[in-house]
Amino acid sequence: MIEAILFDFGGTLDTNGIHWSEMFRTAYENAKLGITFEDFNEAYVKAESMMYKLIKRNDSFFNTIHTQSFLQLKYLEENKSYNFPGGSSVTSEVIAKNCYDYVLKTIGTVGQLLSSLGKNYKLGVVSNFYGNLEASLESLGIAKFFSVITDSTLAGVSKPDPAIFRAAISKLSEEMVPEKITAENILVVGDSYTRDIEPSKKLDCKTIWLDVRSWERPEKTVSADFIVKDIVEIKEIIHKLSPR
Ligand SMILES: [Mg+2]
């Protein structure tokens, strides 16, 4: 019986399976910025590590992706001699808007799904984020659906360490007093097999892997109880596991 559902955020609720490296890469390609595959990958990884220092706790989701794109483009300007129209500041805003439009469309569908699931199950988010997960969910209008919001930066532990899921489960248990919730009654949904599915399966959660365009795709995927190509498919699976 499923009592609660824990979702990943980035690549899952915001893009329905598309990893953020793919989101940015596609936006840069569409803008014809001429960034090579190797240079982009390097800039993506470098920018990611700087995000943790720059993002403030109340930064919105738009600010988050704008900062991320800005850091990527600035890295390319400074280290790979690229030139962007109007500089990295102007170009990153165009790119962030482009990605944000896609996110808003996804959130339209995801919001309906969360609203419907929230009537029967406790919902939570577990994410490797920059300390502003709650502000980001708030800015997208979906924070209200979640009883538990676990941000790795604030929790002091990140995926793939199962401890981050353990922390979210113990918060859920507090929420559900006097009933106690156990991992077997929790479903975890995420786009990363190694970060979402493997660690939560170790704790005995049920797992649904959103397998669309991940950062990496392992050969063995036995920890996934179910595999979907679109997040809306989870509704049917949950209904079968736990009819309500
Ligand atoms: Mg993800």
Residues whose N, C-alpha, C, O or C-beta is under 5 A from the ligand:
A	BS01	MG	D8 G10 G11 T12 D191 S192
